[in-house]
Amino acid sequence: QQVTKDQQTWRAEYKGSDTPAAALAAPKAPPAAAAAKPAANKPQGTPKLEFVQAGNKWVVEHQGKDAGVVTVEVTDTKHSVYVYGCVDATLDIKGKCKSVCIDGCRKSQVFVDECISSVEAVNCQRIKVQVRVAVPSVAIDKTDGFQCYLSATALETTFTTSKSSEMNVSFPRPGGDDDELMELPIPEQFVHSLTNLAPGGAAPMVTSSVSDLYTH
């Protein structure tokens, strides 16, 4: 069967159009350039190093690699040190202070002489802390990547951890030289079980032990 000219649909579609380009879709404009993201390896804020008399506190904020070694000279045991928002920084806290809090820092290392109370790391990533004299306790909260170096005089330091991972402690190997360090992981996995379930006995409770992963 032959198709007449009137039955050819393509003739109706293009009838009256003298500009073939009109049938083409207009080119799309290029997408707007995304806003530049802040550099991940630099602190996002104005560097600060000052003593706040009202709280007996040294405040160290937004320090980075460009600052070199940032030194805090503590002259009173009532003074504490608060470190915030530092990235790729090196801090040296000299003298005996009340406590040190490292908050929201990344890829930084902190040298501490001595604390009366504790060193705390919270909301941090890849932090190194070196204790040169003594610190009674170290608290690690919501931190991924924490390395603590203890001197021979700081071996009684205790560690309290919460919601943290990749934690290690290094210390002089027993019987070896002070320069020969031994490293152990701080456990992240525990086994919990119910105890005291017998009627009439002591109150039921949950007991915890370190996973066998850390016993080998």
C-alpha positions in Angstrom: 0.0 0.0 0.0 1.4 3.4 -0.9 1.4 6.3 1.5 0.3 9.6 -0.1 2.0 12.9 0.7 -0.9 14.0 2.9 -0.4 10.8 5.1 3.3 11.4 5.7 3.4 12.7 9.3 6.9 14.2 9.2 5.5 16.7 6.6 3.0 18.0 9.2 5.6 18.3 12.0 7.9 20.4 9.9 5.4 22.2 7.8 5.9 26.0 8.0 9.2 25.8 9.8 12.1 27.4 7.9 14.6 27.2 10.8 15.7 23.7 11.6 17.6 25.0 14.7 14.2 25.8 16.3 13.6 22.1 16.8 16.8 21.7 18.8 16.9 22.2 22.6 18.6 25.3 23.8 22.0 24.5 25.4 22.0 24.4 29.2 23.9 27.0 31.1 26.9 25.5 32.9 26.2 24.9 36.6 27.3 27.6 39.0 30.7 26.8 40.6 30.4 25.3 44.1 31.5 27.5 46.9 35.1 26.8 47.9 35.4 24.5 50.9 37.6 25.6 53.8 41.0 23.9 53.9 40.7 20.7 55.9 44.3 20.9 57.2 44.1 24.5 58.6 42.3 25.9 61.7 39.0 27.7 61.0 39.3 30.8 63.2 41.5 33.5 64.6 44.6 32.2 66.5 44.5 33.0 70.1 46.9 32.6 73.0 45.9 34.4 76.2 45.4 34.1 79.9 41.8 34.7 81.2 42.1 36.0 84.7 38.4 35.4 85.5 38.7 31.6 85.1 42.4 31.2 86.0 42.7 29.7 82.5 45.0 29.8 79.5 43.1 29.8 76.3 44.8 28.4 73.1 42.6 28.5 70.0 42.9 27.9 66.3 46.6 27.3 66.2 48.1 25.5 63.2 51.4 24.4 61.6 52.4 27.9 60.5 52.6 29.0 64.2 55.4 26.6 64.9 55.7 25.4 68.5 53.2 27.3 70.6 54.4 27.5 74.2 52.3 28.0 77.3 54.3 29.0 80.4 52.2 28.0 83.5 53.4 29.7 86.7 50.6 28.8 89.1 49.2 25.3 89.9 45.7 26.9 90.0 45.8 27.6 86.3 44.2 25.3 83.8 44.8 25.1 80.0 42.0 25.0 77.4 42.9 24.1 73.8 40.3 24.5 71.1 40.1 24.1 67.3 43.7 23.5 66.6 44.8 21.7 63.4 48.2 20.2 62.7 49.5 22.2 65.7 52.3 21.6 68.2 51.7 22.9 71.8 54.2 22.8 74.7 52.7 23.3 78.1 55.5 24.0 80.5 55.1 24.0 84.3 52.7 22.3 86.7 49.0 23.2 85.9 45.6 22.2 87.3 44.3 20.5 84.2 44.4 20.4 80.4 41.4 20.1 78.1 41.9 19.5 74.4 38.6 20.2 72.6 37.8 19.8 68.9 41.4 19.5 67.6 42.8 17.4 64.8 46.3 16.1 63.8 47.9 17.9 66.8 50.4 17.1 69.5 50.5 18.4 73.0 53.5 18.2 75.4 52.6 18.4 79.1 54.9 18.6 82.0 52.6 17.9 84.9 48.9 18.2 85.9 47.3 18.0 89.3 44.0 16.7 88.0 43.8 15.4 84.4 44.3 15.7 80.7 41.1 15.5 78.7 40.6 15.0 75.0 37.0 15.5 73.6 35.7 15.6 70.0 39.2 15.2 68.6 40.9 13.3 65.8 44.5 12.0 65.6 45.8 13.6 68.8 49.2 12.9 70.5 49.8 13.7 74.1 53.2 13.3 75.7 53.5 13.5 79.5 57.0 14.4 80.7 56.5 14.3 84.5 53.2 13.0 85.7 49.4 13.2 85.2 47.0 11.3 87.5 44.4 10.6 84.8 43.6 10.9 81.1 40.0 11.2 79.9 39.2 10.4 76.3 35.7 11.2 75.0 34.4 11.0 71.4 37.9 10.9 70.0 39.2 8.9 67.1 42.9 8.4 67.1 44.6 9.1 70.4 48.3 8.3 71.2 49.7 8.9 74.7 53.4 8.8 75.5 54.2 8.4 79.2 57.6 9.0 80.8 59.0 6.6 83.5 57.6 8.9 86.2 54.0 8.8 84.8 53.3 5.1 84.7 50.6 5.3 87.3 48.4 7.3 84.9 44.8 5.9 84.6 42.7 6.2 81.4 38.9 6.7 81.2 37.4 6.3 77.8 34.0 6.9 76.2 32.8 6.6 72.5 36.4 6.6 71.3 38.6 4.5 69.0 42.2 3.8 67.9 43.7 4.6 71.3 47.2 3.6 72.3 49.6 4.2 75.1 53.4 4.1 74.9 55.8 3.9 77.8 59.4 2.8 78.6 59.8 -0.9 78.3 60.2 -2.5 81.8 63.9 -3.4 82.3 64.9 -1.5 79.2 66.3 2.0 78.5 64.0 5.0 78.8 64.4 5.5 75.0 63.0 2.0 74.3 59.2 2.3 74.2 56.5 -0.3 74.4 53.1 0.3 72.9 49.8 -1.2 74.0 46.3 -0.6 72.7 43.6 0.8 75.0 40.7 -1.6 74.7 37.6 -0.6 72.8 35.7 -3.9 73.0 34.2 -5.4 76.2 32.1 -8.4 77.2 29.2 -7.7 79.5 27.2 -10.3 81.5 24.5 -10.4 84.1 25.5 -11.7 87.6 23.8 -12.2 91.0 20.7 -13.7 89.5 19.9 -16.2 92.3 16.8 -15.4 94.3 17.4 -13.9 97.8 21.0 -13.1 97.0 22.9 -9.9 96.2 21.2 -7.4 93.8 21.6 -8.3 90.1 24.2 -6.3 88.2 26.1 -6.2 84.9 29.8 -7.0 85.0 32.2 -6.2 82.2 35.6 -7.6 81.1 37.9 -6.8 78.3 37.4 -8.8 75.1 39.8 -11.7 74.4 41.0 -9.6 71.4 43.3 -7.8 73.8 44.8 -10.8 75.6 47.0 -12.1 72.9 
